[in-house]
Amino acid sequence: MTVNGRTEGRRRRVPRQEREQQIIDVAVTVFAKRGYHAASVDEIAELAGISKPMVYLYLDSKEGLFLACLRREADRLVAAFQGAAQAGGGAPELRLHAGLSAFFAFVAEHRDSWVVLHRQASELSEAIASAVADARRAVMAQVAGLVSDGIAESSGGSQLDDEDADFVAHALVGAADSLTDWMGGHPGQSPEGVTLRLMNMVWVGMGRVLEGEVWVPGGRAAGASASAPSPAPSPE
């Protein structure tokens, strides 16, 4: 039906950026459900309400579509961590707590996104693995910076150095990655509860090292170097 020279019911023209986000929204769900190899561009196009050639026009290829999903969700995760850490308060441990809480909340609220980022991407092409590595480095740098600040502000900070901060950051991020699977098997655990457990395991442990206590085989050694146990006494 035409009124005043215009067709009634004509579809609104969707801007390219908005259309791309709609396609990515659908693709994240399909990739998470079926996996990269089993996921069909035909299904993604149908669910997005567009033609298959249109998907390729916007995202170039199936890999290009997966990369777009990966980069968007990685950017969202990094932004959630950074934003929460910056707003978390002055002390490094408060900022780290806020960032980790945001990380676990993101995983809990966006399971499809996390499946794409964590479980599928590592099995695919070099370009996809590189995109995952970039996101991981961004989070790692944030965590290492907060750990380093915590060491510097402590009374025993001279015992630990940048290498120790990097070590703790890798341990924290690795533990956080692994705990997302643990959360899946313990649906009653809140993101905040998981964060507090992790902070107690890692941050409190680091605090004891800063106070001069380290563990060595056979028992604890007070006042020993954190990076190397006390040498055994020389035989007489």
Secondary structure, DSSP 8 states (H G I E B T S, - for coil): -EETTEETT------HHHHHHHHHHHHHHHHHHH-TTT--HHHHHHHHTS-HHHHHHHHSSHHHHHHHHHHHHHHHHHHHHHHHHHTS-SSHHHHHHHHHHHHHHHHHH-HHHHIIIIIIGGGS-HHHHHHHHHHHHHHHHHHHHHHHHHHHHSTTGGG--HHHHHHHHHHHHHHHHHHHHHHHH-TT--HHHHHHHHHHHHHHHHHHHHTTEEEETTEEEET--SSS--------
